[in-house]
Amino acid sequence: MNKILTRKSRLPALAMVLMLFMTLTMVFNRCAPADPAGQTELSELQKKALAFASPLPVHAFEEGMNKSDDLIELGKMLFYEPRLSKSGLISCNTCHNMATFGVDQLPVSIGHMWQKGPRNAPTVLNAALHSTQFWDGREPDVEAQAIMPILDPLEMAATEDHVLAVLESMPAYVEKFHLAFPDEENPLVYENVGVAIGAFERILLTPSPFDRFLNGDDGALTAEQKEGLEVFMGAGCQSCHRGPALGGTLFTVFETPVERASGKSDPGRFDITGNPLDMHSFKVPSLLNIAKTYPYLHDGSVWSLSETIDIVASDMLGTEFTREENSLILAFLGSLTGEIPGYALELPVLPPSTPETPRPAFD
C-alpha cells in the first residue's frame, strides 16, 4: 500500500472502544432496516452540480503510471530544490509556493536576475487534472511542464548539463533516482526530473466543502453558498468551469482590461498554434482555491476576486451581476477552498552540496 497516498487513522483507546461497541451493535441489532444505498437521496441542487462537476479523485495518476513513495518523495525534493537553478536561489516552490496555495501572489513571477515573467503563475495545486499545461496549453501534462521553467532564461535559467551535474554531485540524489526508477540502468537523466516532479504534483489535490457536497453531504455548503451556486449555474459559468478542477480543459479568447486599455494584448495560444482563431486565446483557469490564488487573469492585473467576477461576467457571458449576485458567487467560490495535503507542506531535508556541486552563478 502506498503510504503517501493513504492516511492511517490513529484513534485513542476510548474512541476505539466506542467504535467496537458501535460495530457490535450494528451486527446484532436486527430490528432496524438497513439502507442498502448507504446514503440519503441527493438534493436537486446536488444533482444539478454533478451535471458539470465531479468530486476530486484521491490522486491524479493515470492507469499504469509509477506512483511509488520513492518517486513521489524524490519529486518533492526536486520541487523544493533551489540548486537546480543557475543562481541556486529559485526552486519550483518559489513561484508555486505551497504556503500560499501554490502561487507566489505576484502579478508575474520574478526569475533569474530579477527578470519578470510574461504571465501570472497559475497554482500548481490540482494542475495535474488539467488537460494541458501553461496558459497557452503548450505542454500536455505536469511531467512535461515541470522541466520547462528550469531551462527558461527568464525563470531558473539553468541547462540540462547544470541540473544533471548538481544531482550527480550528491550521492543521496544518485541513490534516490535509482530507488525511484528501479528498472532503469541509468535513471539520472533530465527527463526523469520532470517525471519525478510530476509524480509529486499528482498528489497535490485539495478536497473542499464543495467536494463533500458533491459526495452527498448537503450540509457541507451554507445557505448563502448554495444560493451562490444557483447564481453561478444560472449565469452559465459552468459552461467553461467544469470537471473536477472546475476549469483547465477549455480555451477562450480573452483580453484583460489592462490589455485593452494599453492596446498591447498577449497573443496567447496563437504563439503555439499559429492559428488566427487562437489569437488572445487562453486556458480557462481552475476555480479551485480561487479565493487564495490572487492576483487574477493571465496578466495578474486584478487583485479583487469580486472585480474579476464582474469582468468575466461582462466579457465572457455578456451579463452584469447585481451586488447581491456578486456577493453570493463570492460565497460559493469560498466553498472551493480546500485542504493542502499535509505531506506537501512538510519541507524536505535536502542533501548537502559537495565540492563537485556547481556553484551559484549570477550572470
N, C-alpha and C positions, 0 to 999 in steps of 0.2 A: 504493500500500500504506500502510495506517495505521501510522505509526511507533510510536505509543504501544501499540497492540495487538499488535505483533510485536517479537521480540527479534532483534538482529543478533549472530551469533556471530563473535567476533574471536579466531581461533586464532593462536598463534605459528607462525613459519615451520616449525619442526620438526614440529609437530602436523599442519600442512597437508601436508607431505611424506609423513608416515605415513598420513594419510587417503587421499592419492592412490595410495600403494602398495597399501593395502587394497582400494581400489576396483578397481584394475587386476587384482589377484589374483582378485577375485570375478568379473570379466569373463572372464578367460582360464582360470580353473580349472573344467573341465567334469567333474571326477571325482566330486565330492561332490554328491548330490542336494539340491535346494533345498527349503525348507519353504514351500509355497505360502501357508500361513496367516500366516507371518511371526511366529508366537509359539507358545509351548508351550500345552498344554491347561490350562484353568482348573481349580483345585482345587475340591473340593466346597464348601469354606468360601467361596471367592470367588463361586461360583455362588449360594450362599445369600445372601450380602451384596448381590449385584446384583439380587436379587429385591425389595429395598426401597430400595436406594441406587443412585446413579449418579455417575460421576466429574464433577467440576466442569467446566463449559464454559470456553472461553477468555475469554469475557466474557458479560455478561447483557443485551446489546442484543437487542431483538426485531426481527423482519423489518421492514425499511423505516425503521427509526429512523436519525436522523442520528448518526453516530459519528465525526465528523471530529476531527482533532487539535485544531483551533481551538476546537471546542465543549468537548472534554474539558479542555483547558488553562484555558479560561475558568471551567469548573465547579470545577476545582481551586483557582483563585484565590479564587473566591467562597466555597468551603468553608473556606478559611483566613482570610477577610476579617472582622476584628472590627468594622470601621466600619459594617457592616450593622446592628449592634445599636445601641440607643439610647445606651448608655454608651460605645460604642467599644471595649469590652473583651472581648465574648463573640463567638465565632465558632462555626460548626458543629463545628470541631475541639476546642472547649473541652469539650464533653460526649462527643464521639466521637473521642477522641484517637488519632491514627494510631500514636503511640509506645507506646500501651498497648492495642493490638489493638482500636481503635475504640470504647473505652468510657472513662469517667472514673474508674472503680474507686471510686465512691461509692455508698452505698445509694440516694440520689436526688440528682439534679443540683442544683447551686446556680446560680440565674439572676440576673436583674436585681435589684440592691439586696439581695443575699443571700437572695432568696426561694428556697424549696425546691420542687422539682417533686413531683408526686404519685406518680410511679413511677420505677423504676430505668431508666436509659437503656440500651437494648439496643445491641449492637455494630452499627456501620454496615457492617462487613465482611460480604460475601456477602448483605446485606439485600435487594439487588435481585432475588434469587432467590425471595423470599417472595411468596406470593400476595396478601397485604395488608400494610399498614404500621401501626406502633404496636401496643402490647399489645392494644388493643381492635379493631384492624383497621379503623380509621375512614377510612383513605386507601388507594387501590388500588395505588399504586406510589411509587417513590422520588422521582419528579418532583413529585407532589402532596405527599408528606411533607415534602420539603425546605423548602418555603416556609411551613409552619405554625409551627415554633418561632420563626422570625424575628418573627412578629407576636404571639406569645403573651406577655402581660404578665408572666408568671412567668419567662419564659426570656430572649429577646433584646429584648422589649418595644418593637420598632420599629413603624413603619407603612409601608404601601406607598409613600407620598409620601416618607418619610425615605430608604428604600432607593434609590428612583429618583433623589432629589436627590444622594445620596452618589455613585452611579455616574455620573450625568450631569456631576458637577463635575470628573471626571478624564478628560481626553481619551484616555488609554490604554484605559480601560474602554469608552468610546464606540466606539473603533476595534475593540476585541476583540469587542464584541457584533455589529458589522457583519460581521466575519470569520466569526463562529460561526453567524450567521443570514443568509447572503448573499442569500436570496430574499425577505427582509422589508424593506420600506421603512423601518419604524420598529421595529427589533428590541429596543430598550431598553424593555421592558415587564416588569412584575413576574412574569408567568407564565414568562417566559424565564429568570428567575433560577433557578426550580425545574428547568426543562429542562436548564440547563447543569450545575447541581449534580448532578442525577440522572445525567447522562452520565458524570460523574466517578465517581459511586458504582457505576456499572455495570461498571467495570473493577476494583473492589475485591474481587476473588476471591482466595482463599488456598489454593492446592493443597497438599495434605498427604500424608504417607505413606499414609494410607488411600486417597487418590485413586490413588496408584501401585499399591496393592494391587488396587483395583477395575479398574485398567487392565491387570492381568495379572502384576504383579510380586509373586509370592508371598513374596519375601523382604523386602518393604517393611515388614511388621509383625513384631515379635518374637514368640516363642512365647507369652510372657505376654499380649501384646496380642491374639493370636489366641484365646487362652482367654477373655479378657475379652469379645471379640466373640461367642463362643459363649454366654457367660452372658447378655450383652445381648439376644441373639436368643431364647434360651431363656425369658427372663422376659417377653418380649413388648414390650420397649421400642420396637422398630421399628414397632409399630402406630401410634405418634404421630410418632416421629422417623424420617422417611423422606424420600426425594427427594435431590437433590444437596446441599441445605443441612441434611439430617437434621433437619428441622423447618420451621416458618414457613408451613405450609399448612393446619393444622387449629386448632380452638379446643376447649378443655376447661375444665370447671368446676373451679376450684381455689382454695382458701383457704390461705394460709400459716399456719404455727404461730403466728406473732405475731398475725395477724388473728384466729384462733380464740380465742386467749387473751385478747385485748382486747375481743372482741365487736364490733369495728369492721372490717368487711370491705369491700374495694373492689368496687363493683358491676360493674366490668369492662365487657364488651361490652354489657351491658344499657343503659348510658347512651347507647349509639349506636342500638340497635335498638328498645328498649322492650319486647322480647320477654322474658317471665319465664323462658323456658328459657335465656336468655343471662346470667342473674344470676350474677355471680362467674366469668364465662367469659373466658378469656384465650387469646391465640395461643400455641401450642406453640413455645417458643424453638428456634432452631437450636443444634445441639451443636458446630458448627464453632468451633474455638478456645476451647471452653468452659473449658479449664484456665486460660486467661488473662483471662477476662471476668468475674471476681468483682466484687462480691458477687452472689448469685443470687436468683432468684424475682422476681416483678413488683414487690415492695416492697424488694428488695435487702437482705433481713433476715438472710440466711445467708451467711457468708463461706467456709465449708468446702464444697468440692465433694463430699467423701466424705459429709458430713452431708446435703447436698442429694440425693444418690443415694438415701439411706435414706428421706428424707422422701417423695420422689416414688414410690419403690417401695411404700411403705406406703399412701399416699393414692391413687395412680393405678392401681397394679397389685394391691393387696391382698396383697403378699408382703413377706417380710423376708429380706434378704440376710445371709449369714454374713460375717464379717470378710474371709475369703479371697475371696468373691464380690465384695464391695465393692471390694477392692483390685484384682481383675482387671478390673472395669469401669473403674476409675480408669485403669488401664494402657491399656485400649483407647481411652478418651476422650483420652488423651495423644497418640494417633496422629492425632487430628483437628486438632492444632495445625499450621497451615500457614504459608506464606511470604507476608508482606505485600508487595505489589508495590513494588519499589524506587522507582518513579516517584512513588507516593503519599507516600513518606517524605521526598522532597526538597521542602523548603519553597520555595514560590514567592516571587519578589520582587514585592511589591505596589506599585502606583504611588503616588507621594506625594500627600498632600492638597493642595488649592488653597484660596485664600481663599473660594471658594464652597462648599467641603465643609462640611456641617453639623457643628457642634462637639458633643463628647460632652455628654450630659445625665444627671444622677444623681438625678432625682426620679421 
